[in-house]
Amino acid sequence: MDEFSLTDHFLIAMPNMTDPNFAGTVVYLCEHNEHGAMGVVVNRPAEVSLGELFDQIDLSLPPGELPGQPVYLGGPVQTDRGFVLHQPLDNWNSTLAVSDDTGLTTSRDILVAVSQGEGPYRMLVTLGYAGWGAGQLEQELAQNAWLTVPANLDCVFDLPAQDRFRAAMQLLGFDPLALSGEAGHA
């Protein structure tokens, strides 16, 4: 049997999702294998901007739009740690290659490069991540907690946070208002 992987997919919370960490969210899955899954919530801005975050770590950002961009709440795990979802993949000290052109980096060198105007051309910075143990995500999928669709990172990098859920749903090709949280059987 082939390994089932949802790496480089969106997890879209079903309307019946009651977990406050995930209700109304879109998660970009950065890794999914027999050991578990991890990703970052891409549509939940924190109350801190990139400029404020960079000030806290003694780095400055070049003038422009970047300092006002939000940092995101990436999930309930390691919320004191930063994660940078970015394109291009490039060669940072601690990067998980998600696809040929997308990475998730946790090392400071990417932030230093951004402060010097030499960072990736597309990025989203999160505090924390979402993680599932072996078989846990598959169980949640079987319980109808999530919809899945191959990711289109234009939804993440080019749209405001409040538009990302609807854009991810539109990738499925149907009206999200027609969804039911109940599983059906023929």
Secondary structure, 3 states (H helix, E strand, C coil): CCCCCCCCEEEEECCCCCCCCCCCCEEEEEEEECCEEEEEECCCEEEEEHHHHHHHCCCCCCCCCHHHCEEEECCCEEEEEEEEEEECCCCCCCEEECCCCCEEECCHHHHHHHHCCCCCCEEEEEEEEEEEECCHHHHHHHCCCEEEEECCCHHHHCCCHHHHHHHHHHCCCCCHHHCCCCCCCC
